[in-house]
């Protein structure tokens, strides 16, 4: 609305009816005699909300999304080893976007939602389609049911994570995280496609079926898996941790598919080990 100004003389008769004498004197002293007054009506416009987004963390999320899509494209072209590596690349990029956002103080609601949608593609749809194109389609309806079980488990896992962000313990995930589930499938595909696993070809589809169903159901389970969010890279760590990190890099570089698959197998059963220990000991693992 347009701002308007009006100047005139103050009606002392109305002033006397609504104000006491002392108040009239105070007004007269402040405004002078004759009294001029100014009436100004203005409406402060609400500042438009900033629609910008933080570039750095969302760039990592976009790269993770691209890697997941790239995995699907390569699976359609029968390049399964490249597809598996692309899923692992999504894992690395997905782990970086959150930490970059926290370190640079650029967290946002948009970034959280975008990250969840990217995870659904990279660790929900991509592993399921890659596994189906690679081996599960040989099982007929059982194959696509296993792929759908995994995909639905990833969707439910991400939805539950979004609504429980401020409730659950930050040190543990409730259910197997989708990046680990996707890496479990990708690790097996990479390992078997590289002919480094002593399994007959006829057994590979059923092993893939078991891994897909196990990963899908474990994502929606109540088993607790260590999140690693308690680790802060800005603080000092014991010397042994650095030695262990170097040995991990050496093992991965010497035999990437076998080492990565082994690591994610151990991690995927760690939640059930924690659950069994808590049931037997009666204490909560922390």
Buried (B, 14 or more C-beta within 10 A) or exposed (E): EEEEEEEEEBEBEEBEEEBEEEEBEEBBEEEEEEBEEEEEEEEEEEEEEEEEEBEEBBEBBBBBBBBBBBBBEBBEEEBBBBBBBBBBBBBEBBBBBBBBBEEEEBEBEEBBEBBBBBBBBBBBBBBBBBBBBBBBEBBEEBBBBBBBBBBBBBBBBBEBBEEEEEEBEEBBBBBBBBBBBBBBBBBBBBBBBBEEBEEEEEEBBBBBBEBBBBBBBBBBBEBBBBBEBEEEEEEEEEEEEEEEEEEEEEBBEEBBBBBBBBBBBEBBBBBBEBBEEEEEEEEEEE
